[in-house]
């Protein structure tokens, strides 16, 4: 077994050690032979390194011979880390991934998950859903993002309401309470929350528009595929993130989420919520992330049913949802009218980031254009 394979095996054993830390939740039973093989190969790697180091300092070794030793030893390490980067950091910036995976908050969260904690289902005071009355013709359904709540939509909601829209900002099940409450929900629960909001708004308005951020955008697209809407506005909606989440393979994440319910978010993401006064979760729900991938899979199969006008907003510095999702969405939907806007200075939390004003103006222009276009068509058909 060469050093490359040895460290691949070593990496797998690290996960086993972490899993064994919670013996009650873990079903792993590594055999004695596996541990012997691991320890043997691990020791051999240090023996190989010692021989290289000895040749480095012992007099009389030719430079050519020393160069051969150096090349053979260090090439294996270089190859290993290049492989590790490609495999675990799939289409992600290495520095950002390491900040997520290798920090004291991550270790603290791991041990915190081992302690039983009551599940709080009480809604945070500022996280309640809200309704703003406008005209009885145009209503807009607002769907917030993952681990957030309707308060992130408040500023945009008031702007839309001043333009005459009746606004319904819903609360997705498991949100606005606690991360552990979110971990008990499935994506069908979130979609049911969206359907209930759609029904409430339909009882008041004849025309329904839908706007969603993050998974709210994904849910909005799924809604548009199965209900009549006048237009869809999607902010940084995940459609296909590949087989990795922040460097973790999804099959591994599926298992890991069974005994670790929450994971710390990067502070630069939570800071934007904090500065805006939004009481969003500071931890991500790993079971919720697994459900997010299930939601994306279902939504991708339904996208060819989306025919309403669509505005797609993405962000250049979005670490969670790559810009490639904009192109994928644009190509798959059947909408005759699709507009895109890239927030060049913003990250995933576009509702409070540097391009907020431009995005809000783009939304208003798009909605005004769609409503005027539909009025023109209706007037033309009436004249005929």
N, C-alpha and C positions, 0 to 999 in steps of 0.2 A: 504493500500500500504506500503510494507516494505521499508527499506532504500535502498536495492539493486534496486528495481524497481523505487524508487524515483529518484536515480541518473542516471539510464538509461534514465528516462524521462527528467531529468535536462540536460543531454548531448544533447538530441534532441532539447531542447529549445535554447541551445547555438547556434546551427546551424540556427535556426529561427531568432534569434537576429542578427546574422551576415548577413543573407539574407535581413533582413529588413533595414540594413544599406544602401542598394542600392534599394530603393523602385521602381525606374523606371524599373529595370531589373527583379525584383522579382514578381512572381505571387502568392506568399504565402499569405494567408489571415487567420491567426490563429483566431479561434473564441474566443469570450470573455470568454466562459466557459472553454476553454482550458487554458487560462492564469490564470483564477481563480483557477483551479485545480492545476496548476503548483505552484502558489504562496502559496496556502494552504499547499501542501505537503512539499514544501521547508521550510516553517515556522515550520511545525511539526517536521522536522528533527532536527532543532535547539532546540525545546522543549525537544525532547528525549535526546539530548546530555546534556542539562541543568540538567535534572533529574539524569542522570548518574553522572555528575560532582558534584551535590549536595550530592549524596550518598558517593562520594569519600571523601569529606571534613567534612561532618557532623559527630560529635563523636557518638559512640554507634552502628554504623553499623558493623556487624560481617564481618570478612575477607571472609567467605564463600559467604555471600550475595554480598559483594563488588566484589568478583571474578566472580559471575554470571553476574552482571551488566557489568563488563569489557569485559567478553567473548561475551556477546550478542551484545554489541555496536561495538567492534572492528572486530568481525568476519564478520559483514556485509560489512565493508570497505575493508577488505582483500579479501573477495569473489568478491566484485565489481571490484577491480583493477586486480585481476587474470582473471576475465572474459574480462575486457577491453583489457588486454594484448593479450589474445588469439584471440579476435575478430578483433581488429584493427591493431595488429602488427603481422599479419600472416606470419610466417617463416622469420621474420626480427629481427635483433638485436635491442633490446629496446632502447639502448643509441643512436644508429644512427638515429632511427626514430624520437626520441624526438628532436634531433639536427635539423632535417629537419622541424618539425612541430612547435616547440616552440622556436622561436628566433625572434629578432627584425626585421630581414630582411623579415620574413614571414608577419608580421603585416604591414611593410612598403609597401610590394608588394600588399597587399590587397587594401590599400587605393590608391596606384598608379594606380591600375586597374580601379578604379572608375572615373579617369580622362580621357577624350577622348584624344587620341594621334594619330597623323597621321601615316599611315602605310607606312613604308619605304620599297621599293622593289629594291633599288639600291644595287648591289652586292658589298660587302666589297672587297677592293683591293686585299687582300691576299687570298680571298675565291673563286676565279675563278676556273672553271674546267681546267685541263691541259692534254696535250698529249705528250708522249715521244716516238719518233720513234725507233723501233728496227727491228728485222727480220720480214719478211712477213708471217712466219709460225705460230709462237706462240704470241698471244696477250692476255693480262690480263686486265680485267675490275675491277676497284677498286671502292667500294661503301662505303662512309663514314657513320658515326653514327648519331644518333638523336641529333639535336641542334648543330652539328658540321659542317664541310665543308671539301673539298678535301685536304686542306693543312695538315690535320692530317695524310694523306697518303703519303706525299711528300718524307720522308726519305726511307720508304719501296719501294716506286715507283722507286726511283733512283737506289736502290740496285737491284731491279728486271730488270730494264733497262740495267744495266751493265752486267747482265747475258744473255742479248739478247732479252728479252721480249719487245714487243711494249706495251706501257701502256696507258690506257684511264681512267683517274680519273674524274668521273662525279660529278656534283653538283645536289643534290636532290632539287626539287622545294620547295620553302619556306625557304631554308637554305642559309646561307651566306649573309642574308639581315637583317631581324629583326624578333623578336619573334612574333610580331603581324602579319607579313606576313606569317609565318609558321602556325599561327592559322587559316588562311583562306584556307589552303590546306587540301586535303584528301589523304588517303594512295594510292589511284589509281593514284594520281598525282606523288607521289614518284616512283611508279612502272613504270609509263610512262617515267620518267627520266632515269630509268635503261634500259628500252627497247630501248630508243633512243641511249644510250651509246653502247649497244650491237650491234645495227645496224651499227653505225659508225665504231666500231672496226671490225665487220664482213666484212666490205667493204675493209679492209686493210690486215686482217690476216685470214688464213684458219682454225686455231684452236683457240678456245676461252676458257680461264680460267676466273674464277670469284672469287674475294675475297672481303668480306665485314665485317665491324665492327658494332656491336650492331644491330640497325635496318637494317644497310647495309648488315649484315649477313643474316637476315631474308629475305630481298628482294632478295639476291643472291640465296637463296634456292628456293624461288618462281620462279625466273628466270630459274633455273636449271630444275624445274619441267615442264616448258613450252617451253624451248628452248634447243638446243643442246650445251652442254658445255663439255669440256674435264675433268674438275675437279672443285671442289668447296672448298674454304677455308673460314671457318666461325669463326669469333672472337666474343665471348660473345653474341651470337645471342639470343634474347628473343623468345621463342616458346610458353611457357605457364607460366604466372606469377600469375596464380590463379585469384581471384576476388578482389584483392586489389592492390593499388599502393601507396607505402610509407605509408601504414596504412589506406588509404582512400578506402572505398568500391567503386567499379567501378560504380554502379548505381548512387551513390551520386556524384561521380566525373563527370559523364556525365551531370548531372544537373548543378553542380557547374561551369563547364567549359563554360556554356552559358553566364555567366556574369563576370567570372574571366579568362582572357586569358593567364596569365603567372604566374609562381610560382618560387621562388628562388631555385637554386641548392645549394648543400652543397659546401662550399668553398674548401674542400679537393679535390673535383672532378674538379672544375674549375681551381684550382691552377696548376694542371698538364698541362692543356692546356696553361695557361698563361706562365708558365715557358718554355714551348716548343715554345712559340711565335705563338700559334694558336688562332685566334680571334673567338672562339666559343661563343655561347650564354651563359650568366650567369644566365639566367632564362629558365625554361622549359615551353613549351606551353601546357596548360591543354587540349585544344581541340585536339592538336597533340597527346597527350597521349591517348585520347579516340580513335583516328584513329590508333594508334599503336596497341591497343587491337583488333581492327577490322582486321588489317593486320595479326596479329598472328592467329586469328581464320581462316582466309582464307588460310594462309600458312599451318596450321596443316592439313587441308583437302587435300592439294596438295603434302604433303611430300612423300606419297607412290609412287609418280611418279619420285622421284629423284633416278637416277641410276648411276650417274657419281661418280668417286672416291671422297671421302670427308675427309677433315681434320677439326676436331672440336677443337677449343681452348677455354678453360674456365679459370676463375680466382678464386682462393680460397677466396679472399677478395672482391668479386664483390657483392656490396650491391644491385645493380639494377637487375641483372640476376643470380638467384641461380644456383649452379652447377647441380642441378637436370635436368636442361634443356639439358645438354650434354647427359645424359642417355636417356632422352626422344627422342632426335633427333637420336641418334645411333640406337634405337630400331625400329623407324618408317620408316626410309628411306630404299630403296631397293638396295642401293649401295653395291656391293660385297666387296669393299675395303673402310673401315672406320678407320681412325686413330684419336686418341685423345691426347691432351696435356693440362695439368693443370698447369697454372702459379701460383706457390705456394706463391709467394711474392707480387702478383699484385692485383689491383682492376679492376674495369670495363674498365678503360682507359689503356688497355694493350699496346697500341702503344707507350706510353712514360714511362711506369712504370718499376719496378725493373727487370722484366723478359724479357724485350724487346729484348735483344740480343739473348737469347735462342729461343724466338718465331720466330725471323727473320731467324735464322738458321734452325729451324724446317720447316718453309715455303719453304726455298730453297731446302732442302733435299727432301721434299714431292714432289715438282714440278719436280725436276730432276728425281726422281724415276718414276713418272707418265709418263713423256715425254719419258724416256728410255724404259719403258715397252711398250708404244704404238709404238715406233720405232721398237722394237723387234717383236711385233705382225705383223706390216706391212711388215717387211722384210721376216718373215716366210710365210706369205700369198703370197708374190710375188714369192718366191721360188717354192711354190706349183703350 
